Amino acid sequence: MKADKDKVGRYLKTAKGQIEGVLKMIEEDRYCIDVSNQLLAVEALLKKANREVLKAHMEHCVVEAVEDNKSQKIEEVLAIIDKLTK
């Protein structure tokens, strides 16, 4: 993986902490909108982490594949884009 591991790791560790907080909120029967807002924050962090991973993939793996005339990497990226847009 070519992505900035420290940056991605920070995003994921923060998301993990937020998920643990959401679980505690649910156990405490907290207000639904507050829980939903925290879930949205977790989603945003996961999207940031994924963006970093995909950015690095495109900057390294895809560029190398294009230079070597290998279309498989482009198909992989298109498949991920399809998943992201559903």
N, C-alpha and C positions, 0 to 999 in steps of 0.2 A: 504494500500500500504506500503510495507516494504522498498522501495527504499529511498535513501538519498534525502529527499524532497528539501533541500536547493540546492543541486547540480543540480538536475533535474530542479528546478525552475530557477536557474541561466541560464542554457542552453536555456530554453524556453523563458525567458525574453530577452536574447540576440538575439535569433532567431526572436522574435517579433520586436525588434528594427531594425534588419536587413531587415525584410520584409517591415517595414515602410520606410526604406531607399530605398529599391528597388522600392516601389510604387512611391516615390519622383523622383527616377531616370527615371522611365517610363514617369511621367508627364513632366519631363525636356527634354525628348527625347534624353537620353544619349546613348552612343555607346553600341550596342548589346552585344559585348563581355564583357564589364564591367558589364552589367546587369546580364549576364549569370554567370559570376564569383561570383557575390554576391548571386545569387540563389543557386549555388553550396555550398557556405559557409553556407547558411541557412539549406540546406539538411544535411550537415555534423553535424551541431548542433542538428538537430532533430534525426539523427541516434545515436548520443551520448546519448541524453536523453532517447531514446527508449532502448538502450543497458543497461543503468543503471536500468531502470524499469524491463527489462527482467532478468537481472542478479540477482536482488533482488528476483524476483519471483522464479527463479530456486533455489536460495540458501535457500529460506524459504518455500514457498508453495509447490514446487515440491518435495523437500526433505521430508517434512511432509507427502505428499501424497504417496510417495514411501514407507515410513515407515509404513503407514497404508494400503498398498496394494490397493491404489486408482489410477487407470490408467487415469482418466479423466484429471488430470493436465498435464500429459505427452501428451495426445492428443491435449490439448490446445496449448502447446509449439510447437508441430509439425505443427499445423495449422498456427501459427505465422511464423514459419520458412518457410513454403510454401509461405506465403505472402511476406516475405522478399526476397525470391529468385526469384520472378517473375519480 
